[in-house]
Amino acid sequence: MSSNNYIPKTPCVIACDIEKTLEVLGGKWAFLVLRELFGGTKRFGELQRSIPAVSPRALTTTLRHLEEKGVLKRQVFPTVPVTVEYTLTPKGEDLHRIIKEMKLWAAKWT
């Protein structure tokens, strides 16, 4: 086959940066977790109290996902019971501007 007759295949998936961002953020609870962590380091119980509609399982899943994506870090302290704190990484802090803009949009249009 000559190179001037080559017709490329249509890609099955086209990378989308917005889709990548949403993949990092994960499910519906991520925005609320981030909102709370923008105010500083929080413990699991503090997060759960500030987001009363989230179940412990959903919160745990969200925190693990955000940790895997590098958005927050989890620090464990060897106390009885174990103390766990969550803090945003620079990658997580960088989302603050984006989420603030979404909040402003919602205030304007909803």
Buried (B, 14 or more C-beta within 10 A) or exposed (E): EEEEEEEEEEEEEEEEEEEEEEEBBBEEBBBBBBBBBBEEEBEBEBBBEBBEEBEEEBBEBBBEBBBEBEBBBEEEEEEEEEEBBBBBBEEBBEBBEEBEEEEEEEEEEE
